[in-house]
């Protein structure tokens, strides 16, 4: 990127003409040698000054246009905000992130609309494969509808769509949808685990969540292949700024040996968490080809996090925040169920439907029936157990 010159440098002149003219005028002022100008006719001096003025103006305009990211597309949106093409995307202040043009796609307004009083928002991300009818998104929304004290949480859910189809489908089902696009990548189709498109989505998600923290909002991030059966806000650790679900939970919530799952976490906005997300995002350059969860598992022991930042990571017990990697048998205690450790989108959909079927059966039972029957999930079925989302399988987990 061209270096933006200071106003002082621009006033003095950026090109050789400007510097020479300034030096010449300086010599004339300090040494009183007017004969320097006598060798050149007045007309020539005038042409030189005009040329330098035009060159300087062009250079300033170039730098300024670069600085504010002007382009034919962005200018079109500035002057005709309602005439954008359906698939048009324009630059936003999110660095490498790009959002869809449109008055209803203002991130700041959507965050304000969906936030609780304490500025906490529930966020999920989706692409077209996950929003098609009878797919993951439908099950996700249904879980909120039938969960225990979860229906009202839909008023605080912001759905971040990664392509036009997902955005359009979201608007059909939910009032709070934000369209996000990254570096011209096409996220419409199913993204297989560890493919380049999958990695782009994962890191775009981390970068986007950082911007949410920088705007002063806390968030619960949830993958859409997580069924919300109970209200998690009643069961989070009160003393943690960053808490995350696990593929495998070993002992206690502070043990860094627990294996985190990036599909579900609760993060409070603070200087520590903002710097942590920057550190997390930048760490991808040291582990090329790794996804966000794998990188987190590598950096969680780094002294920068615990010592320099003073950030404590808390892990959520799989007894409550469960998943197919390590499914809790205690239906009375389970808060969320994640289709992790699962290969294939259709397999996820099949087994998540079974989760909701068991939950509906549980809701229909009396307390006495629940205590006597000892209801079991009978899961996973098609998903199987492949050892965690960190394994190099073909999972379509977003």
Secondary structure per residue as TSV (DSSP state, phi and psi in degrees):
chain	resnum	aa	ss	phi	psi
A	1	X	-	360.0	133.7
A	2	X	-	-60.4	143.7
A	3	X	-	-71.9	127.6
A	4	X	-	-81.3	120.5
A	5	X	-	-78.8	153.0
A	6	X	-	-70.7	158.4
A	7	X	H	-57.0	-34.3
A	8	X	H	-63.7	-43.7
A	9	X	H	-64.7	-39.1
A	10	X	H	-65.1	-37.5
A	11	X	H	-68.1	-32.0
A	12	X	H	-80.9	-17.2
A	13	X	-	106.2	134.6
A	14	X	S	-97.2	-29.5
A	15	X	S	-93.3	178.9
A	16	X	H	-64.5	-34.2
A	17	X	H	-60.1	-46.6
A	18	X	H	-62.9	-43.5
A	19	X	H	-65.5	-44.6
A	20	X	H	-64.2	-40.1
A	21	X	H	-64.2	-41.3
A	22	X	H	-66.0	-43.0
A	23	X	H	-63.7	-41.4
A	24	X	H	-64.1	-43.0
A	25	X	H	-65.8	-34.9
A	26	X	H	-64.7	-43.9
A	27	X	H	-62.0	-41.5
A	28	X	H	-63.5	-39.5
A	29	X	H	-71.8	-41.8
A	30	X	H	-86.3	-32.8
A	31	X	H	-109.7	-4.8
A	32	X	-	53.0	56.1
A	33	X	-	-119.0	74.9
A	34	X	T	-67.3	-14.0
A	35	X	H	-66.5	-12.3
A	36	X	H	-59.9	-30.1
A	37	X	H	-92.9	-12.9
A	38	X	H	-71.4	-18.5
A	39	X	T	-76.7	-14.4
A	40	X	S	-116.8	135.4
A	41	X	-	-63.3	156.7
A	42	X	H	-60.5	-40.2
A	43	X	H	-62.5	-38.5
A	44	X	H	-65.9	-44.8
A	45	X	H	-60.0	-40.4
A	46	X	H	-63.5	-42.4
A	47	X	H	-63.0	-40.6
A	48	X	H	-62.0	-45.1
A	49	X	H	-64.8	-40.2
A	50	X	H	-63.3	-43.7
A	51	X	H	-60.1	-44.7
A	52	X	H	-65.2	-39.5
A	53	X	H	-63.6	-43.3
A	54	X	H	-65.2	-42.0
A	55	X	H	-62.2	-44.4
A	56	X	H	-63.7	-42.9
A	57	X	H	-61.8	-42.0
A	58	X	H	-63.2	-41.5
A	59	X	H	-65.8	-42.6
A	60	X	H	-63.1	-44.2
A	61	X	H	-63.6	-36.8
A	62	X	H	-62.7	-49.1
A	63	X	H	-63.1	-41.6
A	64	X	H	-66.0	-41.7
A	65	X	H	-65.8	-35.4
A	66	X	H	-67.8	-40.9
A	67	X	H	-62.0	-40.7
A	68	X	T	-95.7	12.9
A	69	X	T	60.4	41.6
A	70	X	-	-74.6	138.7
A	71	X	-	-152.8	164.6
A	72	X	H	-54.3	-41.1
A	73	X	H	-67.3	-44.6
A	74	X	H	-68.7	-35.5
A	75	X	H	-63.6	-37.4
A	76	X	H	-61.9	-39.2
A	77	X	H	-71.3	-31.8
A	78	X	H	-65.6	-44.2
A	79	X	H	-90.8	-22.8
A	80	X	-	-135.9	68.2
A	81	X	T	-63.3	-20.3
A	82	X	T	-100.1	6.7
A	83	X	-	-113.7	17.1
A	84	X	-	-68.9	145.4
A	85	X	-	-67.6	153.9
A	86	X	T	-56.6	-34.2
A	87	X	T	-101.0	11.0
A	88	X	-	-76.8	137.8
A	89	X	E	-124.8	142.4
A	90	X	E	-125.2	157.9
A	91	X	E	-66.5	142.5
A	92	X	-	-126.7	171.4
A	93	X	S	-73.6	12.4
A	94	X	S	-89.2	29.6
A	95	X	T	70.6	-111.0
A	96	X	T	-90.9	10.1
A	97	X	E	-98.3	145.5
A	98	X	E	-131.3	134.5
A	99	X	E	-114.1	156.2
A	100	X	E	-72.7	137.7
A	101	X	-	-68.3	149.9
A	102	X	S	145.2	142.9
A	103	X	G	-64.2	-30.4
A	104	X	G	-82.6	2.8
A	105	X	G	-113.7	37.5
A	106	X	-	-88.2	112.6
A	107	X	H	-60.3	-45.0
A	108	X	H	-59.9	-42.8
A	109	X	H	-67.0	-40.0
A	110	X	H	-66.8	-38.1
A	111	X	H	-64.0	-41.9
A	112	X	H	-64.2	-39.4
A	113	X	H	-68.8	-36.3
A	114	X	H	-93.2	-13.3
A	115	X	-	-73.8	144.7
A	116	X	-	-68.9	176.7
A	117	X	T	-59.7	-33.2
A	118	X	T	-87.2	15.0
A	119	X	S	66.4	37.7
A	120	X	E	-105.6	135.5
A	121	X	E	-126.2	144.0
A	122	X	E	-93.6	129.7
A	123	X	E	-128.9	136.3
A	124	X	E	-133.7	159.5
A	125	X	E	-120.6	145.9
A	126	X	E	-143.9	148.5
A	127	X	-	-118.8	178.9
A	128	X	H	-59.3	-38.2
A	129	X	H	-60.9	-29.5
A	130	X	H	-91.7	-8.9
A	131	X	H	-110.6	-1.2
A	132	X	S	-61.6	153.2
A	133	X	T	-53.2	140.9
A	134	X	T	63.3	27.6
A	135	X	S	-108.4	-160.4
A	136	X	H	-61.4	-42.0
A	137	X	H	-61.3	-39.3
A	138	X	H	-60.9	-43.9
A	139	X	H	-66.1	-39.3
A	140	X	H	-58.4	-50.4
A	141	X	H	-65.8	-37.9
A	142	X	H	-61.6	-37.9
A	143	X	H	-61.6	-38.5
A	144	X	H	-63.7	-37.1
A	145	X	H	-68.5	-31.7
A	146	X	H	-110.3	-1.4
A	147	X	S	-70.9	165.3
A	148	X	B	-82.6	111.1
A	149	X	T	60.8	41.1
A	150	X	-	-120.3	-18.0
A	151	X	G	-58.6	-42.1
A	152	X	G	-67.4	-17.4
A	153	X	G	-69.0	-19.0
A	154	X	G	-62.1	-25.0
A	155	X	G	-69.3	-12.4
A	156	X	G	-118.4	16.1
A	157	X	E	-97.7	122.5
A	158	X	E	-106.8	117.8
A	159	X	E	-95.3	121.1
A	160	X	E	-100.4	111.1
A	161	X	E	-92.2	137.4
A	162	X	S	-97.9	-0.7
A	163	X	S	-157.4	171.0
A	164	X	H	-62.4	-42.3
A	165	X	H	-63.6	-42.9
A	166	X	H	-64.7	-38.3
A	167	X	H	-64.9	-46.1
A	168	X	H	-63.9	-43.3
A	169	X	H	-65.7	-38.9
A	170	X	H	-60.8	-44.6
A	171	X	H	-62.5	-24.0
A	172	X	H	-73.0	-27.3
A	173	X	H	-113.4	-20.0
A	174	X	-	-146.1	142.6
A	175	X	S	-79.8	-17.5
A	176	X	-	-118.3	93.4
A	177	X	E	-127.0	137.2
A	178	X	E	-125.5	127.9
A	179	X	E	-93.0	126.2
A	180	X	E	-129.9	139.2
A	181	X	E	-139.3	148.6
A	182	X	E	-128.9	119.1
A	183	X	T	50.7	33.0
A	184	X	T	72.7	8.0
A	185	X	-	-72.1	147.8
A	186	X	-	-103.0	111.6
A	187	X	-	-104.6	19.7
A	188	X	-	-66.5	-45.8
A	189	X	S	-83.4	172.1
A	190	X	-	-59.5	129.2
A	191	X	-	-103.2	113.0
A	192	X	-	-77.9	146.3
A	193	X	T	-52.4	128.2
A	194	X	T	73.4	4.8
A	195	X	S	-70.1	163.0
A	196	X	H	-61.4	-35.6
A	197	X	H	-68.8	-38.5
A	198	X	H	-60.9	-46.2
A	199	X	H	-63.9	-39.4
A	200	X	H	-59.3	-43.1
A	201	X	H	-64.3	-42.8
A	202	X	H	-63.2	-45.0
A	203	X	H	-76.7	-30.0
A	204	X	H	-63.3	-37.0
A	205	X	H	-63.5	-46.2
A	206	X	H	-61.0	-44.3
A	207	X	H	-65.6	-38.9
A	208	X	H	-65.4	-43.7
A	209	X	H	-63.8	-32.3
A	210	X	H	-61.1	-42.1
A	211	X	H	-65.0	-33.4
A	212	X	H	-63.6	-43.8
A	213	X	H	-62.7	-41.0
A	214	X	H	-65.6	-25.9
A	215	X	T	-81.3	0.8
A	216	X	T	88.5	19.0
A	217	X	-	-107.7	136.8
A	218	X	E	-82.3	160.5
A	219	X	E	-150.0	152.6
A	220	X	E	-106.9	113.3
A	221	X	E	-92.3	135.3
A	222	X	E	-137.4	131.4
A	223	X	-	-64.7	152.7
A	224	X	T	-75.6	-13.9
A	225	X	T	-90.4	31.3
A	226	X	E	-117.4	126.0
A	227	X	E	-91.4	124.3
A	228	X	E	-91.1	102.3
A	229	X	-	-96.4	-26.2
A	230	X	B	-139.1	166.6
A	231	X	-	-77.6	110.5
A	232	X	G	-71.0	-20.8
A	233	X	G	-65.1	-17.3
A	234	X	G	-84.2	-4.7
A	235	X	T	-133.9	8.8
A	236	X	S	-75.1	160.9
A	237	X	-	-72.0	129.1
A	238	X	T	-75.1	-24.5
A	239	X	T	-99.4	12.6
A	240	X	-	-115.1	134.3
A	241	X	S	-85.4	-23.0
A	242	X	E	-137.9	116.5
A	243	X	E	-135.1	142.4
A	244	X	E	-141.6	146.5
A	245	X	E	-71.9	171.8
A	246	X	E	-131.0	149.2
A	247	X	E	-74.2	-42.6
A	248	X	E	-138.0	124.9
A	249	X	-	-109.4	124.7
A	250	X	-	-99.9	-47.8
A	251	X	S	-141.6	-69.4
A	252	X	-	-135.4	167.8
A	253	X	T	-68.7	-15.5
A	254	X	T	-100.9	-3.8
A	255	X	-	-75.6	114.3
A	256	X	T	-69.0	-8.6
A	257	X	T	-78.1	-12.8
A	258	X	S	-59.3	146.2
A	259	X	E	-97.2	106.5
A	260	X	E	-73.4	157.3
A	261	X	E	-125.2	118.9
A	262	X	E	-70.2	-0.8
A	263	X	E	-77.1	-11.0
A	264	X	E	-151.1	118.1
A	265	X	E	-153.9	156.2
A	266	X	E	-120.0	120.4
A	267	X	E	-130.6	131.0
A	268	X	-	-98.2	139.1
A	269	X	-	-72.3	124.6
A	270	X	S	-161.2	169.1
A	271	X	H	-57.8	-38.8
A	272	X	H	-65.9	-46.3
A	273	X	H	-70.8	-34.2
A	274	X	H	-63.9	-46.2
A	275	X	H	-66.5	-34.4
A	276	X	H	-63.2	-43.6
A	277	X	H	-67.1	-33.6
A	278	X	H	-65.4	-43.9
A	279	X	H	-62.7	-43.2
A	280	X	H	-61.1	-48.6
A	281	X	H	-63.4	-44.5
A	282	X	H	-69.5	-24.2
A	283	X	G	-65.9	-17.4
A	284	X	G	-61.7	-28.1
A	285	X	G	-69.9	-21.6
A	286	X	G	-90.6	-12.3
A	287	X	S	-130.8	67.0
A	288	X	T	-58.7	139.7
A	289	X	T	83.5	4.0
A	290	X	-	-101.1	149.9
A	291	X	-	-92.0	173.0
A	292	X	H	-60.9	-38.6
A	293	X	H	-66.5	-41.8
A	294	X	H	-65.8	-41.0
A	295	X	H	-65.0	-41.9
A	296	X	H	-59.1	-40.5
A	297	X	H	-65.1	-23.8
A	298	X	H	-85.6	-36.9
A	299	X	H	-92.7	-7.2
A	300	X	T	-61.5	-23.0
A	301	X	T	-89.6	-6.0
A	302	X	-	-65.1	132.3
A	303	X	H	-62.4	-20.7
A	304	X	I	-59.8	-36.9
A	305	X	I	-72.0	-50.9
A	306	X	I	-81.3	-35.9
A	307	X	I	-96.1	-57.6
A	308	X	I	-67.8	-46.6
A	309	X	S	-84.9	-30.6
A	310	X	-	71.4	29.6
A	311	X	-	-95.6	127.8
A	312	X	-	-100.4	126.3
A	313	X	E	-90.0	128.2
A	314	X	E	-112.2	139.4
A	315	X	E	-107.6	140.5
A	316	X	-	-92.3	131.2
A	317	X	-	-65.9	131.4
A	318	X	T	-69.2	-8.9
A	319	X	T	-64.8	-31.9
A	320	X	T	-106.5	-46.6
A	321	X	E	-103.9	85.0
A	322	X	E	-98.4	177.5
A	323	X	E	-172.7	173.7
A	324	X	T	-69.3	-18.6
A	325	X	T	-65.1	-40.5
A	326	X	B	-150.6	82.5
A	327	X	-	-83.1	128.5
A	328	X	-	-73.5	139.2
A	329	X	S	-85.9	-9.5
A	330	X	-	-92.6	89.1
A	331	X	T	-63.9	-26.4
A	332	X	T	-67.6	-19.3
A	333	X	T	-111.2	-20.8
A	334	X	-	-63.4	133.7
A	335	X	-	-102.2	-47.7
A	336	X	E	-134.8	151.9
A	337	X	E	-128.8	123.6
A	338	X	E	-107.8	134.4
A	339	X	-	-84.2	55.4
A	340	X	-	-84.6	175.6
A	341	X	S	51.2	43.2
A	342	X	-	-132.6	133.4
A	343	X	-	-102.9	118.6
A	344	X	S	97.2	134.4
A	345	X	H	-63.7	-44.4
A	346	X	H	-62.5	-36.1
A	347	X	H	-65.3	-40.0
A	348	X	H	-60.2	-48.7
A	349	X	H	-60.3	-43.9
A	350	X	H	-59.7	-50.1
A	351	X	H	-74.4	-31.0
A	352	X	H	-68.7	-33.9
A	353	X	H	-61.9	-38.5
A	354	X	H	-65.3	-36.7
A	355	X	H	-57.7	-47.6
A	356	X	H	-68.2	-33.3
A	357	X	H	-64.0	-45.2
A	358	X	H	-64.4	-39.4
A	359	X	H	-65.6	-40.4
A	360	X	H	-63.9	-39.9
A	361	X	H	-63.4	-41.1
A	362	X	H	-61.4	-43.1
A	363	X	H	-66.5	-29.2
A	364	X	H	-78.2	-12.3
A	365	X	S	-88.8	151.5
A	366	X	-	-78.4	166.8
A	367	X	H	-60.0	-37.4
A	368	X	H	-66.8	-43.3
A	369	X	H	-62.9	-38.9
A	370	X	H	-64.2	-38.9
A	371	X	H	-72.2	-28.9
A	372	X	H	-87.6	-37.2
A	373	X	H	-80.9	-25.6
A	374	X	-	53.1	60.3
A	375	X	-	-58.0	136.5
A	376	X	-	-122.1	150.4
A	377	X	-	-68.7	-37.9
A	378	X	-	66.3	31.2
A	379	X	-	-130.0	164.1
A	380	X	-	-77.5	161.7
A	381	X	S	-109.1	-71.7
A	382	X	S	-79.7	-26.7
A	383	X	S	-69.1	-43.5
A	384	X	-	71.7	-171.2
A	385	X	-	-127.7	115.1
A	386	X	-	-110.5	15.3
A	387	X	S	91.7	12.1
A	388	X	-	110.6	156.8
A	389	X	T	-69.6	-9.4
A	390	X	T	-80.3	-10.6
A	391	X	S	-75.2	146.5
A	392	X	S	-79.1	67.2
A	393	X	S	-102.8	-163.6
A	394	X	-	-107.8	33.6
A	395	X	-	-60.1	146.5
A	396	X	-	-102.5	15.9
A	397	X	-	-57.3	128.7
A	398	X	-	-76.6	360.0
